[in-house]
Amino acid sequence: MPIAEPSKRLGGMPPYMFAQLEQRIAEKKAAGIDVISLGIGDPDRATYPYIVEAMQNAVADPATHQYPSNRGGTVFREAFASFYDTRFGVAIDAETEVIPAIGAKECIYNVCFAFMDPGDVALASDPGYPVYTGGPILANGVPEVMPLVPELGFAPDLEAIPAETAAKAKLMFVNYPNNPTGAVVPEGFFERVIEFAREHEVLVVHDNAYSETTYDGYVAPSFLATPGAKEVGVEVFSLSKGYNMTGWRCAAILGNADAIREYWRLKTNIDSGLFDAVQLAGAAALLGPPEPLREQNEIYLRRRDLVVGALREIGVDVTAPKGTIYVWAPVPEGHTSTSFVELVLEEAAVVISPGSMYGPSGEGFFRISLTTPDDRIEEAVARMREHLA
Ligand SMILES: *Cc1c(COP(=O)(O)O)cnc(C)c1O
């Protein structure tokens, strides 16, 4: 007997385009071929020991075992306020301008439900994190993509947004350092975003997943450090990538107090907050020593240079990213994203991501993630040199 029909909103989600690629990977593995995956962006290294220790202590205390509050505990909120002050020079009111999120993914998705009615538009960076378009679709809204223009440093051209689209827009999703392009925020871009948001009454959501993962002396700013940002926007800060905590589901939303209150009001109907022990460990992470992060960024830097060097040897025109855990590059002449990804899989048994997976403007590019142990990256790079040069 068939089950009930799934909802129209679920049916409206784009089909999963890479089932075929996954099938090929599975077949190769089943045939005993040693496939190296440089596809997914999930740190391979352990959470830093001082954070694990803070978690062990926190979870041993029965006071953390009950329902947390959706507003978050004082320790968590004050740790974020202190971190934003010392790290970004941004003043955050721990009472009203920060609350926990169960990861940035949950936060971005639920912000759509807090602000979008049917037909409302969300402006989404393209290529971009898939929830910038999937969230609005599930909320019965309309995602409108803003192509990231390589000539503009992978920023969208805000003047190219049609007036009717801008008039219907409630939300705008931006993200620097950027996944998947590895770009850092171009000079003056946040200022232009704030101006646009004021003019069109749009809530800006800056997705900050990579500010602590940067290279070559580059220090990433918070969006909230731009004058006027707090009047029009929020920043979602995730501990997942910088602190190797993807499995912990620990993030916060900071900035505009009214926006944060609406998100909180929605969440009181949906989930029951972030585990208090995770909040305490997250607070410890933010207030911890700088060495583990520095050491980790040196490891990624070495991997970045390995990958960039090998790509240049096989004739790919690639720019070394100043931030994130990704190398983004155009596919060679005559290829589409998918055909090049298939070629690399066939010839080198290495999995890379097709740029088209991150939106229409990702077509013609591919992404390599640096979150694979050094020896495997070295092996992957050697195979690409050998089979693709
Ligand atoms: C990884 C990633 C996220 C997910 O963060 P979580 O806190 O683990 O949900 C969000 N945005 C971007 C751009 C990412 O790359």
Residues whose N, C-alpha, C, O or C-beta is under 5 A from the ligand:
A	BS01	LIG	G103 A104 K105 E106 Y129 N175 N179 D207 A209 S238 S240 T246 C250 A251
